[in-house]
Amino acid sequence: MSFATISVIGLGYIGLPTAAAFASKQQNVVGIDINQHAVDTINRGAIHIVEPDLDKVVKTAVEGGFLRASTQPVEADAFLIAVPTPFKGDHEPDMVFVKAAAESIAPVLKKGALVILESTSPVGSTEQMAGWLADLRPDLTFPHQAGEAADINVAYCPERVLPGQVMVELIKNDRVIGGMTPVCSVRASELYKIFLEGECVVTNSRTAEMCKLTENSFRDVNIAFANELSLICAAQEINVWELIRLANRHPRVNILQPGPGVGGHCIAVDPWFIVAQNPEQAQLIRTAREVNDGKPHWVINQVKAAVADCLSETGKRASEITIACFGLAFKPNIDDLRESPAMGIAELLSAWHSGKTLVVEPNIHQLPKKLAGCCELASVDEALQQADVLVMLVDHQSFKAIPGTQVQQRWIVDTKGVWR
């Protein structure tokens, strides 16, 4: 069965590139989002997020009539759900947006439709979603009811892309296809093969769900090792970046780079989904999360020590000291602030510090609400001219390009080794 109309529910950092990828192959794509601004922006052929090359693909797709956005779900042959899965309570996954997406598409489901969940979710979520849909549409059958003969096919297929390279990796990377039945997997594979150059690797939905969580937990554990090393090296007065460079010359050692913590909606969140479902078994995964979540507090203490030294040596009052934080995004060269440790550090520093706190973030045009009124958005030159204490939080390419001769400050907290 062909896919005459494809609908993507959620037009954020994953949903919009996915919709654009299908539309670039001259498929009829309708993107759905509750954000009216995002919908209006896309329908003008523009984008509301920062992602290299996405703007060109969206503009071409909209002008060609292959992509449009709406706040109201429409009937389609395939639905891809790409909505957030945040926390609730004590790091427990909150499926409220997935449930809302399921409820929104249920009235427009027709026999033969394919529903794919892309949102990072705990094990069993695809089956849970199918159950919600079945309750809402008792006139249709679903895989957990009718198996291969179900009216509606359901699968789980997580994204595995790197922000800043989404439009390349979305097409090139392999996809794990977790259908609730073999027929569901086949149909989901057929859908992604419309634009995918990588391989569709088929498994069941529960394994696919766990695969996504495992990939990000692996990364988190390895980052935690680097971050813990940075704490040890600071105590031992050892340059952690030199140490890692030397250790990585071993043919079987590949230590990652430390930083101010871990951010983004994936690595900083997904391991908790495993811990929530497996609290007794997931000891290492929990510890890694705690190490990475604790790193921003260590950075703040380092900044406080630098301010104290500055006060002692300059004789200034605390209100006369200016701190400049370089970077707010959760990783280099993007505008994504989700779960960003740099954001948290800037917020806590501005609340603690009685003087001016500057923020340098070249990928945004205005401060987020959390920082509005307590920080000032500044250029690189303004920060270097005005600040007494520099705090490097994100190694944006533009920051790495700053000549060393321009950095005259004596008090620097460099969490990324840019000015080492």
TALIN-V734134 format. One record per backbone hydrogen bond with DSSP energy under -0.5 kcal/mol. NH is the residue of the N-H (numbers start at 1). CO is the residue of the C=O. If there is no record, write none. Layout:
BEGIN
nh = {NH/NH}
co = {CO/CO}
END
This chain:
BEGIN
nh = {4/6/7/8/9/9/10/10/16/18/19/20/21/22/23/24/25/26/27/28/29/29/30/31/31/32/33/36/39/40/41/42/43/44/44/45/46/51/54/55/57/58/59/60/61/62/63/64/65/66/67/68/70/77/78/79/80/81/81/82/82/88/91/92/94/95/99/100/101/102/103/104/105/106/107/108/109/109/112/113/114/115/116/117/118/118/119/125/128/129/130/131/132/133/134/135/136/137/140/143/145/146/147/149/150/152/153/155/156/157/159/163/165/168/169/170/171/172/173/175/177/177/178/178/179/179/180/185/186/187/188/189/190/191/192/193/194/195/196/197/198/201/201/202/203/205/208/209/210/211/212/213/214/215/216/217/218/219/220/221/222/223/224/225/226/227/228/229/230/231/232/233/234/235/236/237/237/238/240/243/244/245/246/247/248/249/250/253/264/269/270/272/273/273/274/275/276/277/278/282/283/286/287/288/289/290/291/292/293/294/295/296/297/298/299/300/301/302/303/304/305/306/307/308/309/310/311/312/313/314/315/320/321/323/324/325/325/326/326/327/327/330/334/340/343/344/345/346/347/348/349/350/351/352/353/358/358/359/360/361/364/371/372/373/374/375/376/378/383/384/385/386/387/388/389/390/391/392/393/393/394/396/399/400/401/402/406/407/407/408/411/412/413/414/415/415/420}
co = {2/28/78/30/7/80/8/32/12/14/15/16/17/18/19/20/22/23/22/4/27/66/6/29/68/8/70/34/35/36/37/38/39/40/41/42/41/49/51/51/53/54/55/56/57/58/59/60/62/61/61/29/31/5/5/114/7/79/116/9/80/92/89/88/86/93/95/96/97/98/99/100/101/102/103/105/105/106/151/110/77/153/79/155/81/116/81/122/124/125/126/127/128/129/130/131/132/133/137/152/142/142/143/146/147/141/113/115/178/117/118/161/162/165/165/166/168/168/169/199/175/201/156/176/177/203/154/181/182/183/184/185/186/187/188/189/191/192/192/171/171/175/199/200/177/179/204/205/206/207/208/209/210/211/212/213/214/215/216/217/218/219/220/221/222/223/224/225/226/227/228/229/230/231/232/233/234/233/238/239/240/241/242/243/244/246/247/250/338/266/266/269/269/270/270/271/272/273/274/278/281/282/283/284/285/286/287/288/289/290/291/292/294/294/295/296/297/298/299/300/301/302/303/304/305/306/307/308/309/310/311/317/318/356/389/323/358/324/391/325/360/336/331/337/328/340/341/342/343/344/345/346/347/348/349/323/356/376/325/359/361/368/368/375/371/371/357/359/379/380/381/382/383/322/322/411/324/413/326/391/326/394/396/396/397/399/403/403/404/406/388/410/390/412/392/413/417}
END
